[in-house]
Amino acid sequence: MQTTTARTIERKRTASREVRRQQLIDATIDSIAEYGLSATTMATITSFANLSQGIVNFHFRSKDRLLMEAVGYLAEEHHLLWQKRYAQSGPSARERLSALIESDYHPDICNRKKLTVWFAFYGEKKYRDAYRERCAKIDEDRIAETVRLCRQIKEEGGYDHVDALMFAQSLEAFTDGLWLNILLYPDTFTRQRAKDECFAYLASVFPDHFPHQREYQSCERS
């Protein structure tokens, strides 16, 4: 049986491993944002982390594995945030869909550094394939919930002309495009503007549920 001291030491070691892994994931995100995906190396990552290459090898074994852990971390971060916002929202489909959309433009998710990393992975075939393997379930959960909410709103409002699945998929693509505009035009295309345009799109399809996009703006301003 472990003594109290031994258990304390083991907890500290475990915590240290978790801290080191997160340090390396954060450093990888910083490196991709600064240098791009192809120019990110073990050296650039360890420079941002202020750690040795041996530490990277110990925790992740290879650069590719670390890269996938980094994008997996971003996907999981987004997943946890929208679930939290969803749980805290009101019970109606309108409120829940609004919460889901709000999470897309939360500053912890929608910022230039993280958007740069997302689009870096989208642009590399090798990593697109690996991303689908790593994050398919997370993406499927989100689109399934978006479709369910759109179907409920369609039934409530009598929007018989709306194909809920097609609209949910177009809403995801619309958000990707808005994220790209934020990345490409930071001086003129703000996070708040992107969110306003997304709610305006919702209002054009579900006008009785989203009568004016500004009704659903958060207090946060870019």
C-alpha positions, 0 to 999 in steps of 0.5 A: 500500500502506498504511503501518504507521501508516496501518493502525494509524489505520484500526484505531483508527477502526474500533474507535471506530465499534464502540465508539460503536455499542455505546454507543448500543445500550446507551443505547437499552436503558437509555432503554427500561428507564427511560422505556418504548418510546414515551417513548424519543427521540433526546434520551433516548438521547443523554443516556444515551450522553452523545453528540450526536444527530449521532452517532446519525444517523451510525451508525444514520440513524434512531431506529427503526433504532437501536431494532431494532438494540438488540433485535437485539443482545439476541436475538443476545446470548441466542443466543450464550450458549445456544450457548456453554452448549450447547457446554460441556455434556455430550453427552446430550440431558438435559444439553444441554436443561438448558444451554439452559434455564440460559441463559434465567436467566443474569443477563446475560440475565434481568435487569429492565432487559433483560426490560423491553426485551423486553416493551416490544417485545412490546407494540408491534405496529409493533415486533413485526412488525419484530422478527419480520423481524430475529430470526426465524432466531435464534428458529427455530434455538432452537426447532428445537434444543429440539424435537430434544432433546425428541424424543431424550429422548422416545425414550430414556425411552419417553415415548410420550404426549409431543408433542415439538413441542407440549412444546417450544413450551409450554416457550418460552411457559412461560419467557416467562411466568416472565420476566414474573413476574420483571418484575412481582413482583421482590420475591417472584419471583426468577430462581432461583425461575423456574428451579426452576419451569421444571425442575419443569415438565420433571420433570413431563413427563420424570420419569426424565430430570429426577427433581428440579429442584434437581439442576440448579440452578447455584451462582448465587443471586439 
